[in-house]
Amino acid sequence: MEFSMWENIFVGLMAVGLIFWMRPGIKASMERSKTAESDWPGFLLPAAAVIIFVVFLISMV
């Protein structure tokens, strides 16, 4: 499906407007993330479990 030029301009303006509308929340969350302690085990443990599960599923085929 191809949009006309005016529809593309309108969608682009909506995207830019959405970014400006959400900018205060994005800025605040960036500031909070700078001061937060990192939680690598909280990320690595589920990621490793998913990888092991995918390898298990592949080996079962």
WOBEL-V744408 format. One record per helix or strand. SS is the DSSP state (helix for helix, strand for strand). FROM is the first residue (numbers start at 1). LEN is the number of residues. If there is no record, write none. Layout:
ss = (SS,SS)
from = (FROM,FROM)
len = (LEN,LEN)
//
This chain:
ss = (helix,helix)
from = (5,40)
len = (31,20)
//
